[in-house]
């Protein structure tokens, strides 16, 4: 006979009274049975019923137990039923959660009941949570999500009534609080504040006159002051040493002005205590291309990522070992030739040695330009994932794929449900953001570009039991991204029905074919490094750099990170131990640990277990179904050869990637992540 529950409410740890959900007891016990490798729904159901029966002896409709009261009864019931292993697992899990809450409270100075890990709380405190004038945190992570949701939902007031605004506010809040959808750091930090500039990336045009150059410097400085990153193409600047209109005065050239812009970035402080990032690119046909390729030697241009704008014509010349023309950007006339192979070799050597420059396959980028009549893409945002027209910005957010695996399968229904919420959220961001420069407001609202991406792909593969470096992973990449892109575009079309097409619609491919669209572009895969930590998962489509590490903090001491998917599985199959976790944190990998089964070593690969070829093939698989571009680092071991880097870049061109960034381990003295 089913136990009738009389309890209506429970008291949460922070004192709030909320509705009682008896299913949470069932889920907690079921998780305990899973953790010992013996999943048993019947035990979970019988335990939950017995717990309700006991609680009903003390509490009723007018009284409420605390969470701790309920957990005490669960322990008692499990022990009384001689379910020793399940009881132990439940008690250990309860203690772990207590320890985590204590760590988070030590970091924040206040109680946090969110799903964020201690590492996530640390990042949130540093970058996103509001602080008073003394630098003291004054909001919890859940309050941060509430602040963001309220601000972004306010854009709906033009179209729906107050009740519907509350509806969307709730949808946005739940998506973030459950860590199913994580908006960009700029949104988390600034939404609902006086600095409501919520766009992360912009492109500023650079003309060849003094006025145009210093206007670009001014505009980009304002953007960075409000927390945006900026991309520049220096390709229109005349070559160094060319005579100007003034007697006895010659042009400084692109590199000199890049140093000026770099120095400016050092002087600008932005909200969130992060310096503004820059992308500097130059056409491979520019007469100063050799100087550009070697510009970042000796720690020069520390505030710039640099990329060469590579044309198809140049790549054909590389493959033929032929010469190609250098074009004067002022006259558009050929002024010299270079051997393409020698230029490519220099580029590859610098990338091997320094990690810069990267490559933008600019012709491939422009083949996918949905609004060619407005102009060609000249460059991208600082991470290389978002080609943008001049004076245009974009709003970013990512779906956490790690949360969409259930019983070793992708939960397509859940994934389908989150996409319209994410697209609507990002579209609303464009309406509520404050633009520091009017030109950006006009063009950004004209195109309404949103960059819906993903994170947690590596953890999704772990949960599915699929190696990152496998053909199965390629199939999953294509299937997942095509699904997201398809439903994102459907959502944009439905939004256009209710809110209107983007203003430049008639000048786009959608206007030509009379396809309604709210947004000119919809999908982008950004790096999501900090957001990966917030969601406790892998960033973007990158594999994990390490399965375990320690983070040392002043407030909470050492914080241990072990990949949650691996930790859960290790407990289920009975190999989990503190000694094993220490071994993993010492190297970051399980590749050489004897007690771990070989089949798990094939699944739980990290960045350096994966060959560059598989990194590129995964990037290419996603690129087929991404409107914009992808931020992806192709990792190489320290002993990789220059030829290895060359082969990777040629493969990226062959597979129609829009760009490539390589990194050989240890090639930069300022390497951020290390397991040593």
N, C-alpha and C positions, 0 to 999 in steps of 0.2 A: 504494500500500500504506500502511495506517494505521500511524503511528509508535507503537511500544509504549513507554509511559512507565514508567521504573523509579524515579522520584523519589517518595518518600512524604511528605516534609515540607519546609517552608520556614522560614526564620528571619525573623520580623517585625522592624521597625525598633527596637522596644523590647526585643528579645531573646527574645521568646516563640517557641516552636516550635509550629507548627500544621500541620494537614494541607494537602498541596499540591492545589490545584484548578486543573487545566490550562485549564478553561473561562474562567478569569479572564484568561488571555492572549488568548484569542479575543475576549472582550468588549472588552478594552482596544484592540485593533487595530481591531475593527469600529467602535468609537466614533470612532477617529481618521479612518476613512474617511467616517463620517457628518459629522464636523466640517468636511470640505472639500467637502461636498455631493456626494460620490460613494460612497454606501454600497455595500459589496462584501463579502458574506459569504464568497465564495470566497477572496479575498485574505486575510481574517482567518483562515480555516481553514488555508490553506497556510502562512501565517506562523507560526501557533501550532504546527503540526506540525514545521516546520523548527527552531523554537526548542527544542522538546522533544528533537529529535534531537541538537542541539548540547549541550544541558544533560546529556543522558545520557552524553556522552563524558567528563564530569567528575564527575558526581554519580550516586549510586545509592541503594538502599534504606537504606544506613547513613550517608549523608552528605546534607547539606541546603544548598541555596543560599540566599542572602539575597534579599530582594525586589529590592535594587539589582542583584544579579548577574543576575537574570532580566530586569530592564528593560534592562540593558546589552546583553544578547543580542538582545532584541527590536529595539533600535535598529540593531544590527549587521546583522540579517537584513533589515530593511526597506531599509537602504542598499544592501546587496549585491544585492537584487532590483530596484534602480533605482526603488523606490517613493518618490521624493524628496518629493512633496507629503505623502504619508501619514507618512513619517519625520519631516518637519518638524512636522506637527501633533502627532505622538506626543511628540516632544522638547519642544515648547512646553508641552504639557499636563503633562508630567512636571516641567518647571521651575516651572510655575504651582503644582502640588501641593507642590513643595518650598518655594516661597515662602509658601504658606498654612500649611504645618506650622511654618515658622519664626515667622510672625506669631502663631500660636496658642501656641507655646512661649514667646514673649516675653511674651504676656499672662498665661499661667498660671504660668510658672516650672517647668513640667514637660511631658513629651512627651504629646501628645494625638493618638490615631489614630482618633478618632471621625469621623463624617460632618458634624460641626458646622462651620460657617463661622467665620472670626475674629469676626464680629459676634455670632454665637451664643455663642461661647466667652466673649466679653466680658460678655454678659448672664448667662450661667451663673455666671461668677465673681462677679458683683455680687450675685446673688440666690439661687443654688441650691446651689453646690458647698460642701462642708463645709470649715471653716477651723479652724485651731488658735487658741489664746488670743491669739496675736500677729497674727491676721488673715491668716495664710499659708494658701493653698489646700492641702488635704491629700488631695484626691481628684480624679481626672480625670472628664470627662463620662461615659465608659463605666463607671467605677466608681460614679458617681451612679446610672446606670440599673440597675446590679447591686444597689445598695443598695435602690432603690425596688422593683424586681422581687421581691427576697427578702422584703421586708416585706409587700407586698401578697399574695404567694402564700401567706404564712403563715396567712391566713384559711382556707385550704383544709383545714387539719389537722382540722377538725371533720367533714369529709366524705370525705376520701380518704387513701390511705396516703402514705408519704414519697416514694416514686417518682413518684407523681402530682403531689405538691407541687413536686418538681423539674421535672416536665414543664411545669406552669403557670408556674413561675418563668422557665423558658427562653422560653416563648411571650411572656410580658410583656416580658422583656428584649429579645428580638429586635424586637418591635413598636416599642419606644422607640428602640433603637439604629439601626434602619433609618429612623427618623423617619416611620414610617407612622401612629403613634399617639402623641400628646403629652398627658400628663395635666396637670392644672393646676399652676401654679407652687407652690402650697401643698403639693402632693404631692411635687413634685421637691425642694423645700427641706427638708421635714420627715419624710418617710417613713423609718422606720428610725432615727430620732433620739429623744432624750429628749422633744422636743416633737412627739409623734406626732398632733397635731391637724391633720387633712388636709382639712378641708372649707373651702371658700373663702367661702361665703355663708350668711347666716342672716337670719331676720326676728325681731325682738324686739317683742312687743306693748306698746302704751302705753295705760294706763288714765288716768282723769282725776284720781285722787287723788294726793296727795303721795307716799304710799307706793309706788303703782304707777309713778309717773314716775321716782322715784329707784331703784327696783328695776331698771327698764329701763336707766337710766344705768349702774348697777353691772354688770348682766349684759352689756351691750354693751361695757363697758370690759374685762371679762375676755375676751370673745371677741376683741376687737381686739388685746389683749395677746398672744394666741396666733395672730394672723395672719388672722383672718376679717373679712370685710366685713359690714355690718349694714344692713338696711332697716327703716325705721320708718314707720308711718302715724300722723300727728299728728291725725287726723280726730276722735278721741274727746275731745280736750281742749276744754274750754269756751272760748268766745270771750273775747278780751281785754276786760277791764273788767267782766265779769259778776261780780255779787256772789257771794262764797263763803259757806260756813257760818259763817265768823268775822265778827264785827262790824267794820266799817270796813276790810275787806280784800277786794280784788277780784282776779279771776283775771289772771294774767300773759299768757295766750294762747299759742298754738302757736309763734309766731316767737321769743318770749323763750326758750322751752325748747329750740328748735332751736339758738339761740346758745350755750346752756349745753352741749348735747351736742357742738356743734362745738368749743368750747373744750376740752372733755375729750379729744377726738380728737387735738388738738395735743400733749397732754401724754403720750400713750401711745406708747411705742416698741414695735415688734413685730419678731419675727424676720424676717430678710431686709431689715431697715432700711427698711421701708415703713410709712407711717402707714395706720391702718385707714380704709377707705372707708365712706361712708354714703350711703344713699338716704333722703331725707325727702319724703314725699308728703302731700297734703291733698286731701280731697274738694272738688270744685268747688261743693258745696252748703254748705260750712262758712261761717259768717258772716265769718270773717277771710280769705276767699279772695283779696281784692284785695291785702291786705298780704303774703300768701304769694307771689303772682305777682311782686311787685316786691322780694322779700326779698333777692335776690342782687345788687342794685345796689351800687356803690361797694365791690366786692371783699368783700362780706359772705359768711359761711358758706363759706369756701374748702374745707372738708373735706366738703361735702355736694354730691351731685347732687340736684336737686329736680325733682319731677314732680307735675302736677295729676291727680288721679283723676277722669277725665271719664266721665260717665254717658251712656247713649243718650238719656235724657230731655233732658239739657242740649244735646246735639248737634242734636236735633230742634228745640229752641227757637232754636238758632243759625241753622239753615236757614230758620226762619220769622220770624226777627228778633223773637222773643217774649220775655217775661219768664219767669223760672224761680224756684223757691222756694229760700230759704236755710233750712237746718234746724238748730235748736239740738241739738248732739250729746248734751246731757244729757236733754232732755225729748222729743226726736224730733219736736218741733212746729215748724211753719213760723213764722219770726220776721221775715222780710222777703222781698223779691223784688229781683232785679236783671235788667237787660236782658242776655240771654245773648250777644247780638251784641257788646255793648260789652265784656263780660268776655273773650270770645274774642279780640277785637281787641287788648286789653291783653296777653293771654297771648302772642299772635303777635308783637307789637311787642317784648316783652321777649326772646322766643326769638331774634328777628332781631338784636337789639342785643347780647345777652349769651350766647346759646346755652342759656340756662335761662329758664323751666322747660321740661322735657320733658312729654310727655303719656302717661298710662297710660289706655287705654280699658278701664276697670275692668269694665264689664258684659261686654265681649267676652272679657276674661280669665276671668271667672267662668262664662261659658257652656261653657268647656272644663274646668271643675273636675271631676276624676274622683272626688272624695270630698266632695260637697256636704254630706253629713250631718255632717261634722266641722267645717263652717264655710266661710265665703266667704274668698277671698283679699282682703286689705286693701291689700297693697303688694308690692313685689318686692325682690330683692337690689339692691346699688348700681348695677349696670349695666343694670337693667331687663329682663334676659333670663329671670329665674327667679321667677315668682310662688310664694310660699311661705306656708303657714299659720304662725301664731305658734309660736315655739320649734321651728323646723324648719330643718335645714341640707341641703346637697346636695353631691355630689361631681362634679367636672367633668373632662372629657377630650375631646379632639378628634381626629378622623381627618383626616390630611393628604391631601386630594384630589389635590394636585399629584403625589403618588407613584403615582396609580392611572390614569395615561394611558400607553398603550403603542401605538406605531405609529399615533398620531393617533386612537386610540379609547380609550374607557373600558374598563379591565380589570375587568369585572364579577365575574369569579371571584375575583380577588384582593381586591376590595372586600368581597365576601360573606364571605371567610375572616377578615378583620380584625374584623368587627363583633362576633361572639361573644367574641373575645378582649377587645375594648374594654369590652363590657358586663360581662363577668365581672370584669374588673379593677376597674371603678368600683363594682360591687356589693361586692367584697371590701374596698374602701376604707372603706365604712361599718362593716364589722366590725372593722377594725384601728384605726380612728381613736380618739383619746382625747378625750372630751367634757369641756370645762371646767365645764359646768353640767349637772346631772342632767336637768332639764326638756328640754333639747335632745337628750339621749341617748334618752329615752323616745319622743319624737315622731319624731325622725329615723330611729330603728330601726323605729318603727311604720309609717312610709311608705316608707322605703328609696328616696327619690328619687335618681335619677342624671341627670346632664346630659351625655349624649353629644352632641357637636356636631361641627363640621367647621372646618377651615381650609384655605387653599390653593385656594378656589373660583376666584378670579381667575386664578391660574396654570393651573388646569385648563382654563379657557376659552382662555387664551393657547395652550396646547399643542394644543387642539382646533381652533384657528383661528376661534374664535367671539367676536364682540364682546360685551362685557358689556351694552351697551345695545342688545339685539336680542331678537326673539321666540325665536330659537334658544336664547339664554341662559336665558330663562324656562322653556323646555321641559326643558333640562338641569337647571335648579334643581329643578323638580318631580320629574323622573325620579330624580335622585340622592337627594333627600331622602326621597322615598316609599320607595325601595329600602332606605335606611338605617333608616328608622323601622320598616318592615315586619319586617326581619330582627332589629332590636333587640328588638321585642316578641316575636318568636318565641323569641329567646334567653332573654328574661325568663320566658316560659312554661315553657321547658325547665328553667331553673334552679329554678323553683318546684316542678317535679316532684321534683327531687333535694334541694333545700334548704328548701322550704316557701314559701308565699305570704307577702307582707309582712303583719305582724300586724294592721294595720287593714283588711285585705282585705275582710272581710265588710261593712264600712261604705262600701265604694267601689262604683263602677259595675261593676267586675270581679266582686266578690262577688255582686252582684245577678244578673248573667248567668252566674255560675259559670265564669268564665274565669280559669284559674290565672295568677298573675302574681307575680313576685318583687319587682317595683318598681312603685310607684304611677305614676310618670312616668319617661320614659327619654330624651327628646331635648330639647336646649336648644342654642341657638347663641349662644355667648359671644363677646366681642370678640377674645380670643386675640392681643393685641398682642405681648407678650413671647414667647409660644409661637410666633407666626409668625416671629419672628426666630430662635428656636431651630431651627425646621424650614426656615429660609431660604425662606419663602414668604409669601403674603398672609394676613392675620389674618381669621378668621371668614369671613363672606361679603362683606367689604369689598373694593372695588377697591384697587389699589395707590395710595398717595399720590404716589409718584414711581418711575420706572423706574431711577433711578440717583442716588447721593449719596455723599458722603464722611463717614466718622465719624472724628473726631480722638481719638486715645488717647495717654496718656502712655507706655505700655509698648511699643506697636507702631506709633506714628506714625499716619499717615492710612490708614484702611481703606476701600478702594473697594468699593461695592456696585453691581453692575449686575444687573438682573433676570436670573436664570439662563436662563429660557426664551427671552428676547429675545437674550441673548448667544449662546446655542447656535445659534439660527436665523440670527443675523447672520453667524456664521462659516460656516454651511452655504451661504448664498447669496452669500458673498463680499463683504459690505459692512462687515465688522468692521474697525475700526482704533482706535488709541488716541485719535486726534483725535475720532472719532465718539463714543467713550465720554465724553470730556471735555465735549462739547456736551450730551450727555444729562444728565450730572451737574450742569451749570450751570442747567438748567431743570427737570429731573425728568421732562420729557415729550418725546416725539418728534414732537409735532403740527406744529411749525414747522421741522423739519429737512429741507431739500430733498432730500438724498441718500437718504432713506428712502422706499421705495415707498408709494404711497397706500394699497394694500390692507393693509399692515402698520400704518399709522396708524389704520385702522379697528379693527384687532384689539387692538393694544397701547394701549388707552385707560387713563387714570388718573382719579382721583376727580373732578377738575374738568373732565375732558373729557365727563363723563356728566351728563346733566340730572337734576334732582331727581326727575322723574317716573320715570325708569328705576331710580334707587336704590330708590324705594318699590315699584315693580312687582317687582323682584327680592326685596325683603323679603317682600312678600305671597305670592309664589310659594313661597318656603321655608316661610312660616308655615302653609300648608295641611297640611304634613306634619311639624310640630314640636309635641310635646306641650305644651311650656311656651312660652317667648317667645324673642325675638331681640334681641340687641344690635346695632344698626345705626345709623350716623350718616348723616344725609342732608346731603350737602355742598352748599354754595352758594358761588358766587364773591362777592367783596367787594361788587360792584355789584348784587347781587340785591336786589330790592325786598321790602317787607313783604308785598305781594300775592303774590309768588312763594312765600314761606313759608306764607302762608295757604292757597294752592292745594294745597301739598304736604300739609299737615295734613288738609285735607278729603279729599284722595285717599286718605290712609292710613286714614281712618275708613271711607270707601266700600269699600276693598279688604280690610277686616276685619283690619288689622294690630292687634296688641295694644298697641302703643305707638309713639311716634316721638320721636326726638331730632334736632334740626337744628343745623347749625353753619355759620355764614357766615364765610368765610376772613377772618382779621384782626379778628374781632369780640371776641376776647379778647387782652389784652396778653400773657398767659402762654402763648400758643400754643406747643405742644411741637414739632411737626414743621413744617419749612419747607425749601424748596429754595433760599432766598435766602441 
